[in-house]
Amino acid sequence: MTSELERIKILEGKISHVIDYINKLMSENEKLKQQMRELKTERKKFEEKAKQASRLDESLQNYEKERELIKGKIEAIIGQIDQLGI
């Protein structure tokens, strides 16, 4: 009978360890889920920043083209003025 009680106590101890381990895993799982939510939020922010950077780069390229066009027109006007001898 003592042997059976000892075996039951051992089983109870093992079950207690399993429950503690499961609780630990559940806690870690919840932390990982929270980290995943945070990372998804960060990813969305970075994606939006990347889109914004792409739009800014496109605007910069357009301004560069306009600048070159204006520069060409100014040089043409200066050339015409030089031909007039003014």
Backbone as CSV, one residue per row, in Angstrom:
resi,resn,N_x,N_y,N_z,CA_x,CA_y,CA_z,C_x,C_y,C_z
1,MET,0.815,-1.192,0.000,0.000,0.000,0.000,0.865,1.266,0.000
2,THR,1.909,1.242,0.763,2.827,2.376,0.790,3.420,2.575,-0.594
3,SER,3.697,1.474,-1.240,4.258,1.527,-2.574,3.290,2.225,-3.529
4,GLU,2.030,1.925,-3.396,1.026,2.546,-4.273,0.901,4.037,-3.976
5,LEU,0.946,4.412,-2.695,0.884,5.834,-2.326,2.107,6.577,-2.848
6,GLU,3.254,5.942,-2.746,4.472,6.565,-3.254,4.393,6.747,-4.762
7,ARG,3.865,5.767,-5.445,3.713,5.845,-6.893,2.725,6.949,-7.273
8,ILE,1.660,7.070,-6.488,0.679,8.130,-6.745,1.318,9.502,-6.509
9,LYS,2.111,9.629,-5.445,2.789,10.892,-5.164,3.780,11.229,-6.277
10,ILE,4.486,10.210,-6.751,5.414,10.420,-7.864,4.638,10.887,-9.093
11,LEU,3.509,10.229,-9.351,2.663,10.606,-10.490,2.142,12.036,-10.321
12,GLU,1.709,12.358,-9.105,1.243,13.721,-8.845,2.363,14.735,-9.085
13,GLY,3.562,14.401,-8.663,4.712,15.279,-8.888,4.981,15.478,-10.367
14,LYS,4.924,14.376,-11.121,5.158,14.469,-12.560,4.059,15.284,-13.234
15,ILE,2.825,15.067,-12.825,1.706,15.832,-13.389,1.877,17.311,-13.060
16,SER,2.304,17.600,-11.840,2.548,18.989,-11.438,3.620,19.617,-12.310
17,HIS,4.694,18.870,-12.590,5.759,19.377,-13.470,5.232,19.609,-14.884
18,VAL,4.407,18.694,-15.370,3.839,18.846,-16.711,2.960,20.087,-16.762
19,ILE,2.135,20.288,-15.741,1.259,21.463,-15.693,2.089,22.739,-15.647
20,ASP,3.134,22.754,-14.823,4.021,23.921,-14.759,4.656,24.196,-16.116
21,TYR,5.092,23.130,-16.790,5.716,23.266,-18.094,4.714,23.803,-19.117
22,ILE,3.494,23.282,-19.081,2.448,23.751,-20.000,2.153,25.226,-19.740
23,ASN,2.058,25.607,-18.467,1.812,27.014,-18.135,2.947,27.908,-18.634
24,LYS,4.177,27.412,-18.475,5.336,28.159,-18.959,5.260,28.323,-20.473
25,LEU,4.926,27.232,-21.169,4.821,27.291,-22.628,3.702,28.229,-23.064
26,MET,2.589,28.202,-22.354,1.467,29.088,-22.695,1.878,30.551,-22.498
27,SER,2.614,30.813,-21.437,3.084,32.174,-21.185,4.051,32.612,-22.280
28,GLU,4.989,31.755,-22.637,5.929,32.068,-23.712,5.202,32.266,-25.033
29,ASN,4.199,31.439,-25.268,3.421,31.545,-26.492,2.719,32.900,-26.557
30,GLU,2.162,33.343,-25.458,1.487,34.638,-25.413,2.481,35.776,-25.663
31,LYS,3.670,35.660,-25.078,4.705,36.670,-25.309,5.101,36.702,-26.783
32,LEU,5.239,35.521,-27.380,5.606,35.447,-28.795,4.501,36.026,-29.681
33,LYS,3.257,35.773,-29.318,2.146,36.350,-30.075,2.189,37.873,-29.999
34,GLN,2.475,38.395,-28.811,2.571,39.849,-28.645,3.725,40.397,-29.473
35,GLN,4.854,39.724,-29.448,5.996,40.162,-30.257,5.644,40.131,-31.740
36,MET,4.921,39.110,-32.152,4.521,38.996,-33.547,3.603,40.161,-33.936
37,ARG,2.661,40.511,-33.060,1.785,41.651,-33.340,2.613,42.938,-33.458
38,GLU,3.564,43.103,-32.555,4.419,44.288,-32.599,5.244,44.326,-33.876
39,LEU,5.784,43.171,-34.266,6.590,43.116,-35.487,5.744,43.393,-36.730
40,LYS,4.509,42.915,-36.736,3.618,43.198,-37.865,3.342,44.691,-37.953
41,THR,3.149,45.317,-36.800,2.928,46.764,-36.769,4.162,47.488,-37.293
42,GLU,5.336,47.066,-36.836,6.588,47.665,-37.307,6.745,47.466,-38.813
43,ARG,6.420,46.270,-39.280,6.546,45.984,-40.710,5.647,46.921,-41.522
44,LYS,4.418,47.137,-41.037,3.512,48.042,-41.742,4.094,49.449,-41.788
45,LYS,4.685,49.875,-40.673,5.297,51.207,-40.639,6.439,51.291,-41.638
46,PHE,7.294,50.251,-41.668,8.414,50.249,-42.607,7.935,50.205,-44.052
47,GLU,6.886,49.445,-44.313,6.350,49.382,-45.674,5.821,50.743,-46.101
48,GLU,5.145,51.431,-45.186,4.631,52.760,-45.496,5.787,53.732,-45.724
49,LYS,6.825,53.631,-44.901,8.006,54.492,-45.088,8.670,54.191,-46.431
50,ALA,8.718,52.924,-46.822,9.316,52.547,-48.102,8.497,53.132,-49.260
51,LYS,7.171,53.079,-49.137,6.320,53.672,-50.176,6.540,55.171,-50.243
52,GLN,6.623,55.790,-49.068,6.858,57.230,-49.014,8.211,57.573,-49.649
53,ALA,9.234,56.796,-49.337,10.558,57.028,-49.909,10.517,56.862,-51.431
54,SER,9.769,55.893,-51.884,9.650,55.668,-53.324,8.969,56.867,-53.998
55,ARG,7.913,57.379,-53.357,7.233,58.555,-53.907,8.163,59.771,-53.915
56,LEU,8.923,59.931,-52.834,9.864,61.051,-52.768,10.951,60.921,-53.833
57,ASP,11.420,59.698,-54.044,12.436,59.468,-55.072,11.874,59.797,-56.450
58,GLU,10.635,59.404,-56.681,9.992,59.702,-57.960,9.851,61.221,-58.136
59,SER,9.453,61.906,-57.073,9.332,63.367,-57.138,10.689,63.999,-57.413
60,LEU,11.707,63.498,-56.746,13.059,64.026,-56.956,13.487,63.855,-58.415
61,GLN,13.205,62.688,-58.969,13.567,62.446,-60.371,12.816,63.413,-61.290
62,ASN,11.536,63.658,-60.980,10.760,64.603,-61.788,11.343,66.013,-61.681
63,TYR,11.734,66.418,-60.467,12.333,67.733,-60.290,13.664,67.837,-61.029
64,GLU,14.433,66.769,-61.018,15.716,66.764,-61.745,15.468,66.956,-63.249
65,LYS,14.452,66.258,-63.761,14.129,66.398,-65.187,13.688,67.822,-65.497
66,GLU,12.830,68.386,-64.626,12.373,69.759,-64.826,13.552,70.725,-64.774
67,ARG,14.461,70.512,-63.821,15.629,71.376,-63.680,16.476,71.345,-64.954
68,GLU,16.688,70.140,-65.486,17.466,70.015,-66.723,16.752,70.707,-67.885
69,LEU,15.440,70.586,-67.937,14.658,71.229,-68.994,14.761,72.747,-68.877
70,ILE,14.603,73.261,-67.657,14.704,74.708,-67.427,16.117,75.194,-67.748
71,LYS,17.114,74.418,-67.338,18.506,74.782,-67.625,18.723,74.888,-69.128
72,GLY,18.182,73.927,-69.862,18.317,73.952,-71.323,17.650,75.173,-71.926
73,LYS,16.473,75.528,-71.409,15.764,76.696,-71.937,16.523,77.989,-71.614
74,ILE,17.051,78.069,-70.391,17.821,79.260,-70.008,19.062,79.395,-70.881
75,GLU,19.741,78.283,-71.122,20.930,78.322,-71.989,20.553,78.747,-73.406
76,ALA,19.373,78.286,-73.855,18.926,78.677,-75.198,18.633,80.174,-75.236
77,ILE,17.998,80.693,-74.201,17.698,82.130,-74.137,18.996,82.936,-74.092
78,ILE,19.939,82.485,-73.269,21.238,83.172,-73.188,21.926,83.149,-74.546
79,GLY,21.824,82.029,-75.222,22.413,81.922,-76.573,21.773,82.908,-77.527
80,GLN,20.450,83.071,-77.439,19.745,84.026,-78.312,20.153,85.456,-77.974
81,ILE,20.291,85.733,-76.676,20.711,87.078,-76.261,22.128,87.360,-76.759
82,ASP,22.994,86.353,-76.659,24.370,86.520,-77.154,24.399,86.807,-78.650
83,GLN,23.485,86.196,-79.387,23.429,86.445,-80.833,22.987,87.858,-81.145
84,LEU,22.193,88.421,-80.236,21.744,89.787,-80.450,22.867,90.782,-80.148
85,GLY,23.880,90.312,-79.401,25.001,91.182,-79.091,24.688,92.143,-77.959
86,ILE,23.782,91.784,-77.132,23.409,92.653,-76.013,24.277,92.353,-74.816
